[in-house]
Amino acid sequence: MAKAETTVLEHIPGLRRYARALTGNTAEADDLVQECLSRVLARCRKLNGGQTDDIRNLRAYLFTILHNAHIDRLNERRRWSYALPEEALDNLMARPAPQYGQMELHDLADALTRLPEEQRQAVLLVGYEGMTYKDAAAVLDVPIGTVMSRLSRGREALRRLMNGAPLADLRRVPPARPAIAANLRKVQ
């Protein structure tokens, strides 16, 4: 190793300490030292073919280059940064936990499997595939009114399942409205 390289290497621990004091971060300090050394080597090669012997106070020179590199980085950050209140940054960086959405999707998939087959088909064709009632009726080979009825009952069953209703409650037909029930009794 040449004498110039040895003398520069001797100052690296001091440069790292100073860089860490400036930045407060080990990784950023190492980057700053690396930038300093690359600037020094580039300048020495231009001046005298890589020799640092001509520099009277190499330590002061290295620390000056390091300090200037740090100032350049600070100025660059100021140019590219925008002053935002911390609350705004917190709001921008805050995201809801993804687990809740995944759990809801899992619950919905489970609820779909618990639906009666006819209702599941109607819900999937219209709700998931986006088919019109007419197209879904053609696929299922049933009248449009039947698709609408199955879809309505399927959606209601899904709502109840997602709200925690037991399966037994879903199979039970809801009681008829009193006026309709009274009319049915009269007809019989």
JOZINOR-V356107 format. One record per residue. OMEGA is omega in radians with two decimals (999 if undefined). NEAR is the number of other ideal C-beta (glycine too) atoms within 10 Angstrom. Layout:
BEGIN
omega & near
OMEGA & NEAR
OMEGA & NEAR
END
This chain:
BEGIN
omega & near
-3.12 & 6
-3.11 & 11
-3.13 & 10
3.14 & 19
-3.14 & 12
-3.10 & 10
3.10 & 15
-3.13 & 21
3.13 & 11
-3.06 & 12
-3.09 & 20
3.11 & 13
3.11 & 10
3.10 & 14
-3.14 & 22
3.12 & 16
-3.12 & 12
3.14 & 20
3.12 & 25
3.09 & 17
3.14 & 9
-3.00 & 18
-3.08 & 17
-3.09 & 8
-3.07 & 12
-3.11 & 11
3.12 & 9
3.10 & 15
3.10 & 21
3.09 & 14
-3.14 & 15
3.10 & 23
3.13 & 23
3.10 & 13
3.11 & 17
-3.11 & 24
3.12 & 19
3.07 & 12
-3.13 & 16
-3.13 & 22
3.11 & 15
-3.14 & 10
-3.14 & 14
3.12 & 19
3.12 & 11
-3.03 & 9
-3.00 & 12
3.04 & 13
3.04 & 8
-3.13 & 12
3.09 & 13
-3.11 & 21
-3.08 & 12
3.13 & 10
-3.02 & 19
3.13 & 7
-3.06 & 9
-3.11 & 17
3.13 & 14
3.13 & 10
-3.14 & 17
-3.13 & 25
3.07 & 17
3.12 & 13
3.13 & 18
3.14 & 25
-3.14 & 15
3.09 & 12
3.11 & 22
3.12 & 19
3.11 & 11
3.12 & 12
3.12 & 16
3.12 & 12
3.12 & 10
3.12 & 10
3.13 & 9
3.13 & 9
-3.02 & 7
-3.12 & 7
3.10 & 8
-3.13 & 5
3.08 & 5
3.06 & 10
-3.11 & 8
3.13 & 7
3.14 & 8
3.11 & 10
3.11 & 10
-3.14 & 9
3.13 & 10
-3.06 & 9
-3.11 & 7
3.10 & 7
3.09 & 6
3.13 & 7
-3.09 & 8
-3.07 & 8
-3.08 & 8
3.12 & 9
3.12 & 10
3.12 & 10
3.10 & 11
3.11 & 11
3.10 & 10
3.12 & 10
3.13 & 13
3.11 & 13
3.10 & 9
3.14 & 11
3.11 & 20
-3.14 & 18
-3.12 & 8
3.12 & 12
2.98 & 22
-3.01 & 14
-3.10 & 8
3.14 & 16
3.13 & 21
3.14 & 18
-3.14 & 19
-3.13 & 29
-3.12 & 23
-3.11 & 15
-3.09 & 21
-3.06 & 21
-3.06 & 15
-3.10 & 9
3.09 & 11
3.13 & 9
3.02 & 18
3.11 & 12
-3.11 & 17
3.14 & 10
3.13 & 15
3.11 & 25
3.12 & 20
-3.14 & 13
-3.09 & 14
-3.14 & 16
3.09 & 7
3.08 & 16
-3.12 & 11
3.13 & 14
3.12 & 10
3.10 & 16
-3.13 & 25
3.13 & 15
3.13 & 15
-3.14 & 24
3.14 & 19
3.14 & 13
3.13 & 19
3.12 & 22
3.12 & 16
3.12 & 13
3.10 & 23
3.12 & 20
-3.11 & 11
3.11 & 15
3.14 & 20
3.08 & 13
3.02 & 7
3.12 & 7
3.10 & 13
-3.09 & 9
-3.12 & 12
3.13 & 7
-3.08 & 11
-3.08 & 18
-3.14 & 9
3.11 & 7
3.14 & 6
-3.11 & 8
3.13 & 8
3.11 & 11
-3.06 & 9
-3.10 & 8
-3.13 & 8
-3.14 & 10
3.13 & 10
3.13 & 10
3.12 & 11
3.14 & 10
3.14 & 8
-3.11 & 6
-3.08 & 5
999 & 4
END
